[in-house]
Amino acid sequence: MGRLQHLDRKQKRQRRRIRILKKISGTAERPRLVVYKSRKYIYVQAVDDTTGSTLACASSLEPGVRQGLTTSGKHVAVAEKIGLLVSERLLQKGVRAVVFDRGGYIYHGRVKAVAEGARKGGLQF
């Protein structure tokens, strides 16, 4: 019974994700900032959908992010740091505005922290 609930939850998220992707698209001037979170880590990348390329990425697996933090990779402070890091990398490439893709996740907790960190870093969305 528990396994079926897990599959239903994944399927619901995939449906939300597809519904969101129908409405938004990233360009070179305004890439799509995609968030993916696992139980342990969080990953963010800026994608140009016209060419299918990744402009910048950051994750909580990077040694620079994990260093100096006493919490594990799933903490909200780490997610905010990831947002700052990806915004830094995009600003170096001349990108100032992005389209935020929450990946079907609820805009709460770690996903919200990534967005706030990116805004603090200077990105507009």
JOLIN-V358851 format. One record per residue. SS is DSSP state (helix for helix, strand for strand, loop for the rest). PSI is psi as a letter, one per 30 degrees, with the letter a starting at -180 (999 if undefined). BURIAL is b if it has 24 or more other ideal C-beta (glycine too) atoms within 12 Angstrom, else e. Layout:
ss = (SS | SS)
psi = (PSI | PSI)
burial = (BURIAL | BURIAL)
This chain:
ss = (loop | helix | helix | helix | helix | helix | helix | helix | helix | helix | helix | helix | helix | helix | helix | helix | helix | helix | helix | helix | helix | helix | helix | loop | loop | loop | loop | loop | loop | loop | loop | strand | strand | strand | strand | strand | strand | loop | loop | loop | loop | strand | strand | strand | strand | strand | strand | strand | loop | loop | loop | loop | strand | strand | strand | strand | strand | strand | strand | loop | loop | loop | helix | helix | helix | helix | loop | loop | loop | loop | loop | loop | loop | loop | loop | helix | helix | helix | helix | helix | helix | helix | helix | helix | helix | helix | helix | helix | helix | helix | helix | helix | loop | loop | loop | loop | strand | loop | strand | strand | strand | loop | loop | loop | loop | loop | loop | loop | loop | helix | helix | helix | helix | helix | helix | helix | helix | helix | helix | helix | helix | loop | loop | strand | loop)
psi = (e | e | e | e | e | e | e | e | e | e | e | e | e | e | e | e | e | e | e | e | f | f | f | l | k | k | l | e | e | i | l | k | j | k | k | k | k | a | e | e | l | k | k | k | k | k | k | j | f | e | f | h | l | k | e | l | l | k | l | g | f | k | e | e | e | f | k | f | k | f | l | l | f | g | l | e | e | e | e | e | e | e | e | e | e | e | e | e | e | e | e | f | g | g | k | f | k | l | k | k | j | f | g | f | l | k | i | k | b | e | e | e | e | e | e | e | e | e | e | e | f | g | k | k | 999)
burial = (e | e | e | e | e | e | e | e | e | e | e | e | e | e | e | e | e | e | e | e | e | e | e | b | e | b | e | e | e | b | b | b | b | b | b | b | b | e | e | e | b | b | b | b | b | b | b | b | e | e | e | e | e | b | b | b | b | b | b | b | e | e | e | e | b | b | e | e | e | e | e | e | b | e | e | b | b | b | b | b | b | b | b | b | b | b | b | b | b | b | e | e | e | e | b | e | b | b | b | b | b | b | b | b | b | e | e | e | e | b | b | e | b | b | b | b | b | b | e | e | b | e | b | e | b)
